[in-house]
Structures are given as C-alpha cells and as structure tokens.
C-alpha cells in the first residue's frame, strides 16, 4: 500500500506534524507558517518535509499553497491561530487572526483532500462568525458544501490529554472531516473517531513521571544543551535552561508551598500591583490563586500556555525549585520527544511549545486515520 500524504498549514514548530511523521504510513508534503523562528525549528526537526514561509493573509500566497497540494494531499492538517478564541485572555470577536480559519477552509475546498483535521481551543465553540453562526457551525457548513461537487461530513470532538497518558489537563477542540464520497462507502468519519476513542488509556501520569529525571537546576541555571549521565549512560538534553529571576522574585517564590500561590507571599514583599490583585481589584477567581502557583510532583500540570514567561499567567512554578518550568520541562509535559530541539529566545521557545498540538495527541489521530484506511500502526 502506498503512503498517505499530508500537509500542515499554520504548522508552528511542528507539534501536529510530529505525530503524523512518527507514523511511517504517512509522508509529509508541505508545511506552512509565517514565523521564521518557528520555520527554523520545524525544519531542523523535520528535514524531510519542505517548509515554506508564507503570509496567508495574501490571496496569492493562499493560491500558491493550494496549487502545490491539489490532487496530491490525502490529509490536510490545520491549526489556525487561536488567540481570537482563547478564554485565557481578553476574547476579541473581531480579531483579524480569526479570519485565518476562513483561509484554511479556502485551501481545503481547493485541495480536496480525503481527510481534514482542524485543531483549536475550546473557546471556538462559543464564538460567533460574522454570519451569526458559531465558528464550528460555520466550518461544518462550508465543508459540507465543499467546492460544489465534492463536500465533507464532519464531526467535532474534545480531547483531554490526561486520557491519553499526558501529565497535563489540556482539553482541545478537534474537527475531523471526511470526503462524502469516501465516507458514504467506508464510514471513514465514525471509524476514525472511534479509533481515537479506543486509544484512551487508564494510565494517569504525574509530573514526577514526566520531568522528575531531568537535572535539578535553579534560577538562571541549565543550558540549551546539557550532557549528563544516568546509570552510566550519557544523554543529551536540549533547552533545559531556566529563566534568570530577580532576587526579589526568588524570595517571593520561596514562600510558596506545593499547591500554594500568590496568597502565600508576605504582603511586604509584594509590588503595589500584586497587592491590588490580592485585594481583589481584578476579581477573586481561580486565576488570582494560581499566580506564582507551585506545582505538585504527584499531580499533573495545568495547560501549558504560550505566555509562561510572564510569571503571573498561571501555576507554573517548579515543584521543588524557586523558578518557572524550563522549556524542556514544558516540552516533556506537552509530549515532545527529547530529540526535538527548540531555537530562539526563551520567550520564543515558551511560545512555540505552548501553542503546539501535543505530538502524542497528533500521533493518536494519525494512528486512527491510518487504521481506518486499513494501514497498521507503526
């Protein structure tokens, strides 16, 4: 049997690609993104797959991508930028980036792949498109009509990474679409979704399972490349470098117990802004309690987000060191293999890792699609 071809639009550093690439039934044709550093990371880790730097707000660029893939691509992957849909920040109903969903749909109906996979945050389910429909409703309507002669059946699912062996409570929205001519004959859509469901595991992992073996480092410690030894075996660890926190910040961290946060820091150590937070000036919800939040070795992590470097974005203090998680620790939690290397500043590394689809979830979806078409997992 021939390999199944795929392409990844808005690929970022390549989390979605990585899971498909690890299944040997698939062959990557193309990856596209507009961020040069993400392109470098993608190409360094997936040298066999051509990467193109393109601005898909430009119609000519969209046409160029579509023409390259037309009649060649079996599975089209896409994670249009989700910032317009995120519930973690201020939701922007008119966010220009939301229109990139429409750009991706244009590529889909022009390329006419057998399968389409779209990933986004859960917030997409309640955001309205300018037509008045929710974005999922709009997406399904466009795909159902297709290019006029070939349309798609589609179903949306929500995937909780805890149920697939990750030590992270990350829930993401996926839409799987199958070309109607294939779906009618082979029931591709239902089979694929059932195969995804069947790969759930009863195993629940915690942070100690995932990052407990990494070298213990303090604020400002570590490096982009570390050589160490475990049981006499040499190993190379990439991107295990900690942010260099100020003395004042480290002192604040030192008062935070496991499971604690900002409310445990003595008031005289807080800035005026942090005092306002504690006093409820910005609300008294769970977010305030998670600021400076220290993780627990025996529990999973919350969702790894792109803005970890901002310090106050959530519960991301190391369980036993007075520092934030390193990019490698975040990558481990996101299920990136240790061989996957990131480049750029720490801020860029955090951003790429937090925005990525966990490769293990991508692998689950790739396995499901392969099995549906009669290929064995590999």
GICORSUL-V991934 format. One record per residue. N is the residue number from 1. RES is the residue in one letter. PHI is phi in radians with two decimals (NA if undefined). OMEGA is omega in whole degrees, 0 to 359 (999 if undefined). Layout:
N & RES & PHI & OMEGA
N & RES & PHI & OMEGA
This chain:
1 & X & NA & 181
2 & X & -1.33 & 178
3 & X & -1.25 & 178
4 & X & -1.63 & 182
5 & X & -1.54 & 178
6 & X & -2.55 & 174
7 & X & -2.40 & 184
8 & X & -2.20 & 180
9 & X & -1.74 & 189
10 & X & 1.06 & 191
11 & X & -1.28 & 185
12 & X & 0.99 & 180
13 & X & -1.39 & 174
14 & X & 1.96 & 178
15 & X & -1.10 & 180
16 & X & -1.19 & 177
17 & X & -1.09 & 188
18 & X & -1.01 & 179
19 & X & -1.15 & 178
20 & X & -1.24 & 181
21 & X & -1.14 & 181
22 & X & -1.30 & 173
23 & X & -1.60 & 189
24 & X & -1.21 & 175
25 & X & -1.35 & 185
26 & X & -1.91 & 176
27 & X & -2.26 & 180
28 & X & -1.37 & 179
29 & X & -1.67 & 189
30 & X & -2.90 & 171
31 & X & -2.32 & 185
32 & X & -2.35 & 172
33 & X & -2.75 & 182
34 & X & -1.85 & 186
35 & X & -1.87 & 185
36 & X & -1.00 & 183
37 & X & -1.18 & 175
38 & X & -1.13 & 177
39 & X & -1.10 & 178
40 & X & -1.12 & 180
41 & X & -1.09 & 179
42 & X & -1.01 & 185
43 & X & -1.17 & 179
44 & X & -1.14 & 184
45 & X & -1.69 & 178
46 & X & -2.35 & 186
47 & X & -1.11 & 182
48 & X & -1.38 & 185
49 & X & -1.89 & 180
50 & X & -1.08 & 176
51 & X & -1.94 & 177
52 & X & -2.22 & 177
53 & X & -1.54 & 184
54 & X & -2.46 & 175
55 & X & -1.70 & 186
56 & X & -1.45 & 166
57 & X & -1.39 & 181
58 & X & -1.67 & 184
59 & X & -0.94 & 181
60 & X & -1.14 & 178
61 & X & -1.20 & 178
62 & X & -1.10 & 179
63 & X & -1.08 & 181
64 & X & -1.11 & 178
65 & X & -1.13 & 181
66 & X & -1.06 & 181
67 & X & -1.14 & 179
68 & X & -1.16 & 187
69 & X & -1.76 & 185
70 & X & -1.00 & 179
71 & X & 1.14 & 179
72 & X & -2.12 & 190
73 & X & -1.78 & 178
74 & X & -1.48 & 183
75 & X & -2.24 & 180
76 & X & -1.91 & 181
77 & X & -1.82 & 178
78 & X & -2.75 & 173
79 & X & -2.16 & 180
80 & X & -0.91 & 183
81 & X & -0.79 & 190
82 & X & -1.78 & 188
83 & X & -1.01 & 179
84 & X & -1.21 & 183
85 & X & -1.90 & 188
86 & X & -1.15 & 176
87 & X & -1.63 & 182
88 & X & -1.44 & 178
89 & X & -2.11 & 178
90 & X & -1.23 & 183
91 & X & -1.37 & 186
92 & X & -2.01 & 184
93 & X & -1.09 & 181
94 & X & -1.91 & 180
95 & X & -1.02 & 182
96 & X & -0.99 & 183
97 & X & -1.13 & 178
98 & X & -1.06 & 180
99 & X & -1.21 & 177
100 & X & -1.19 & 170
101 & X & -1.08 & 179
102 & X & -1.15 & 177
103 & X & -1.05 & 180
104 & X & -1.09 & 179
105 & X & -1.13 & 176
106 & X & -1.05 & 179
107 & X & -1.11 & 180
108 & X & -1.00 & 185
109 & X & -1.25 & 176
110 & X & -1.46 & 182
111 & X & -1.42 & 181
112 & X & 0.96 & 176
113 & X & -1.27 & 177
114 & X & -1.24 & 184
115 & X & -2.26 & 175
116 & X & -2.17 & 176
117 & X & -2.19 & 178
118 & X & -2.06 & 179
119 & X & -2.13 & 175
120 & X & -2.82 & 177
121 & X & -1.32 & 181
122 & X & -1.08 & 183
123 & X & -1.05 & 180
124 & X & -1.10 & 185
125 & X & -1.22 & 183
126 & X & -1.98 & 180
127 & X & -1.54 & 182
128 & X & -1.53 & 169
129 & X & -1.38 & 182
130 & X & -1.10 & 177
131 & X & -1.31 & 183
132 & X & 1.73 & 176
133 & X & -1.42 & 170
134 & X & -1.23 & 180
135 & X & -1.04 & 177
136 & X & -1.05 & 178
137 & X & -1.10 & 180
138 & X & -1.09 & 181
139 & X & -1.04 & 182
140 & X & -1.14 & 179
141 & X & -1.15 & 180
142 & X & -1.08 & 181
143 & X & -1.20 & 179
144 & X & -1.08 & 178
145 & X & -1.31 & 178
146 & X & 1.02 & 181
147 & X & -1.67 & 179
148 & X & 1.82 & 179
149 & X & -2.04 & 180
150 & X & -2.20 & 179
151 & X & -2.10 & 186
152 & X & -2.30 & 164
153 & X & -1.62 & 185
154 & X & -2.47 & 174
155 & X & -2.42 & 177
156 & X & -1.78 & 176
157 & X & -2.36 & 173
158 & X & -2.00 & 184
159 & X & -1.93 & 176
160 & X & -1.76 & 186
161 & X & -1.10 & 177
162 & X & -1.02 & 184
163 & X & -1.37 & 179
164 & X & -2.12 & 172
165 & X & 1.56 & 177
166 & X & -1.57 & 177
167 & X & -1.62 & 186
168 & X & -2.68 & 179
169 & X & -1.57 & 183
170 & X & -1.84 & 178
171 & X & -2.06 & 181
172 & X & -2.25 & 180
173 & X & -1.63 & 175
174 & X & -2.19 & 171
175 & X & -2.07 & 177
176 & X & -1.90 & 179
177 & X & -2.19 & 179
178 & X & -2.17 & 179
179 & X & -0.99 & 188
180 & X & -1.04 & 181
181 & X & -1.14 & 178
182 & X & -1.35 & 184
183 & X & -1.15 & 180
184 & X & -1.08 & 184
185 & X & -1.46 & 189
186 & X & -2.02 & 180
187 & X & 0.94 & 186
188 & X & -1.05 & 187
189 & X & -1.14 & 181
190 & X & -1.11 & 179
191 & X & -1.12 & 181
192 & X & -1.12 & 181
193 & X & -1.17 & 177
194 & X & -1.14 & 178
195 & X & -1.14 & 175
196 & X & -1.12 & 179
197 & X & -1.05 & 184
198 & X & -1.20 & 181
199 & X & -1.57 & 175
200 & X & -1.10 & 181
201 & X & -2.21 & 177
202 & X & -1.44 & 180
203 & X & -1.20 & 176
204 & X & -2.05 & 184
205 & X & -1.86 & 178
206 & X & -2.06 & 184
207 & X & -1.11 & 179
208 & X & -1.07 & 179
209 & X & -1.07 & 192
210 & X & -1.69 & 184
211 & X & -2.16 & 186
212 & X & -1.13 & 182
213 & X & -1.58 & 181
214 & X & -1.28 & 179
215 & X & -0.98 & 178
216 & X & -1.36 & 180
217 & X & -2.30 & 179
218 & X & -1.90 & 179
219 & X & -0.89 & 179
220 & X & 1.37 & 183
221 & X & -1.57 & 181
222 & X & 1.39 & 182
223 & X & -2.83 & 177
224 & X & -1.24 & 175
225 & X & -2.40 & 179
226 & X & -2.16 & 173
227 & X & -1.87 & 176
228 & X & -2.39 & 184
229 & X & -2.28 & 176
230 & X & -2.20 & 182
231 & X & 0.95 & 177
232 & X & 1.41 & 181
233 & X & -1.84 & 180
234 & X & -1.32 & 175
235 & X & -2.46 & 178
236 & X & -1.89 & 180
237 & X & -2.05 & 180
238 & X & -1.71 & 167
239 & X & 1.10 & 177
240 & X & -1.72 & 182
241 & X & -2.18 & 184
242 & X & -1.58 & 173
243 & X & -1.06 & 180
244 & X & -1.63 & 184
245 & X & -1.38 & 177
246 & X & -1.23 & 178
247 & X & -1.02 & 179
248 & X & -1.10 & 182
249 & X & -1.19 & 178
250 & X & -1.07 & 179
251 & X & -1.13 & 176
252 & X & -1.04 & 180
253 & X & -1.00 & 186
254 & X & -1.12 & 180
255 & X & -1.54 & 186
256 & X & -1.57 & 177
257 & X & -1.41 & 174
258 & X & -0.99 & 181
259 & X & 1.47 & 180
260 & X & -1.58 & 182
261 & X & -2.98 & 185
262 & X & -0.93 & 184
263 & X & -1.17 & 179
264 & X & -1.59 & 182
265 & X & -1.44 & 178
266 & X & -0.93 & 186
267 & X & -1.06 & 183
268 & X & -1.22 & 178
269 & X & -1.68 & 185
270 & X & -1.58 & 172
271 & X & -1.30 & 178
272 & X & -1.04 & 180
273 & X & -1.10 & 180
274 & X & -1.18 & 177
275 & X & -1.08 & 177
276 & X & -1.09 & 177
277 & X & -1.05 & 181
278 & X & -1.08 & 181
279 & X & -1.35 & 177
280 & X & 1.54 & 181
281 & X & -1.11 & 181
282 & X & -2.02 & 181
283 & X & 1.77 & 182
284 & X & -2.09 & 183
285 & X & -1.30 & 183
286 & X & -1.09 & 182
287 & X & -1.05 & 180
288 & X & -1.06 & 181
289 & X & -1.18 & 182
290 & X & -1.53 & 178
291 & X & -1.07 & 185
292 & X & 1.07 & 185
293 & X & -1.16 & 178
294 & X & -1.65 & 180
295 & X & -1.31 & 182
296 & X & -2.02 & 179
297 & X & -0.94 & 188
298 & X & -1.61 & 180
299 & X & -2.24 & 174
300 & X & -1.32 & 177
301 & X & -1.56 & 169
302 & X & -1.29 & 182
303 & X & -1.08 & 173
304 & X & -1.21 & 183
305 & X & -1.94 & 185
306 & X & -1.26 & 189
307 & X & -1.74 & 183
308 & X & -0.96 & 183
309 & X & -1.08 & 182
310 & X & -1.32 & 174
311 & X & 1.27 & 186
312 & X & -1.68 & 186
313 & X & -1.48 & 180
314 & X & 2.88 & 184
315 & X & -1.55 & 183
316 & X & -2.37 & 173
317 & X & -1.30 & 178
318 & X & -0.98 & 182
319 & X & -1.04 & 185
320 & X & -2.34 & 176
321 & X & -2.02 & 182
322 & X & -1.52 & 182
323 & X & -2.83 & 171
324 & X & -1.30 & 172
325 & X & -1.01 & 175
326 & X & -1.46 & 175
327 & X & -0.98 & 179
328 & X & -1.15 & 177
329 & X & -1.10 & 176
330 & X & -1.10 & 180
331 & X & -1.12 & 176
332 & X & -1.05 & 180
333 & X & -1.09 & 178
334 & X & -1.41 & 178
335 & X & 1.38 & 172
336 & X & -1.19 & 176
337 & X & -1.16 & 182
338 & X & -1.10 & 180
339 & X & -1.29 & 182
340 & X & -1.38 & 186
341 & X & -1.93 & 180
342 & X & -1.84 & 180
343 & X & -2.26 & 181
344 & X & 1.62 & 181
345 & X & -1.18 & 175
346 & X & -1.01 & 179
347 & X & -1.04 & 179
348 & X & -1.09 & 180
349 & X & -1.11 & 178
350 & X & -1.03 & 183
351 & X & -1.08 & 180
352 & X & -1.12 & 182
353 & X & -1.15 & 182
354 & X & -1.17 & 180
355 & X & -1.49 & 187
356 & X & -1.36 & 166
357 & X & -1.27 & 178
358 & X & -1.01 & 182
359 & X & -0.95 & 179
360 & X & -1.14 & 177
361 & X & -1.20 & 175
362 & X & -1.07 & 179
363 & X & -1.10 & 178
364 & X & -1.03 & 180
365 & X & -1.17 & 177
366 & X & -1.07 & 179
367 & X & -1.05 & 181
368 & X & -1.11 & 180
369 & X & -1.15 & 180
370 & X & -1.05 & 182
371 & X & -1.15 & 178
372 & X & -1.03 & 180
373 & X & -1.61 & 174
374 & X & 1.54 & 178
375 & X & -1.67 & 176
376 & X & -1.42 & 177
377 & X & -1.23 & 179
378 & X & -2.65 & 999
